[in-house]
Structures are given as C-alpha cells and as structure tokens.
Amino acid sequence: MISVRRATHADAEVLAPLLGALGYPAEPAAVAARLGALLGSTRDAVLVAEGAEGGVLGVLALHWGALLHLAEPMARIGSLVVAEGARGRGVGALLVREAAALARAEGCSALELTTGMRRHAAHAFYAAQGFTWTSLRFGRSLDGD
C-alpha cells in the first residue's frame, strides 16, 4: 500500500538523493533550507509518497497562486521524482492525483508543469495523466544582470 502525506522537516535527508536523481543535486542541509521555506508557505506544498514499510518512494512539490491573466489561481508541479526502484508502481500517478485534489481545494482551475525536452519517458507519463502540451517555455538566468 502506498500513501501520500505532507512532507516534514525530517524528510530533507531522504529528499536530497531523490532531487539528485532528477538532476538537481543538493546537500541535505540545502534541501532542508528549501523545504523549510516551502513548509512555511501558504501557497506551496511538498507531498511525499511512502510505502507500507514507511520508506519515501517519491516526492512532488506543488505551488499555486493568482495570475493577472487568469480568473482563477493556477497550480504548478515544480518537481516530481519517484525513486528508481519504485517506478512503474503507480507512485507518480498517486502523487499527481493528490496534487490535483489539493490544487482544486485551493481554488485552482488548472494544473501545469514543465519538463525537460530530453525526458521522453516523463512526457509519456504526463500524457497518461491527462496533461497536454500547451505551450513552449523559455527561461533565462538572472545571474549577472
């Protein structure tokens, strides 16, 4: 049985390697600081999926808020990663369902995410969860401006 709960400060140690597997390596202390900021926010949530034995199998960060061009708030999945040994067991789909339910409860009318162009397996997963390609995202660093 897989369950989903809100992350706590104690999860930072186990979330660090998961974020590293996603391509965002960070020391547990850095993850603890980021997690602390999100746990103190009223517009962010970090969800963790646990197995029956209690180990963390995956994590999803959800962010929401009002946008000038939309009548209702928008929610965004900022990160989603499932431990390699837990993939294909429905962990990611469960995290997405829980995130969608939370976004609806917060008054959001839509849920979006971004994913790297090279992550073809992730694209297929998101399509299977009902996401469609709706835009092209541009980004730039603010360092050195």
C-alpha angles and dihedrals in degrees: 000000000000121000133186126219139163114274120250132203088263090066095068094091094056095039093059096071091043090055089047090055087054089055099262106104115192137160116253090248091058091047089049090055093049092044091050091055092050094045089055093052127095092208101050136064134183114206125194128196117217132194123229089266091056101251118138109251100177147349136218126189115206126193129182141176149135121293124200095232097048130071093215133037120273125221125211132194103224098184137001125177133161122200111259094243092052099050117120093029098099096261095126093045091051091050091050092049091050091047091050091050091050091047090052090049089054091054098257118152098198143025122214139173142179127227135183117268091237095054097095095160090053090051090055091047093051092047089052088054091056100262118139131198104260107159149005115249123217123192140177138184119254092206112117097015 
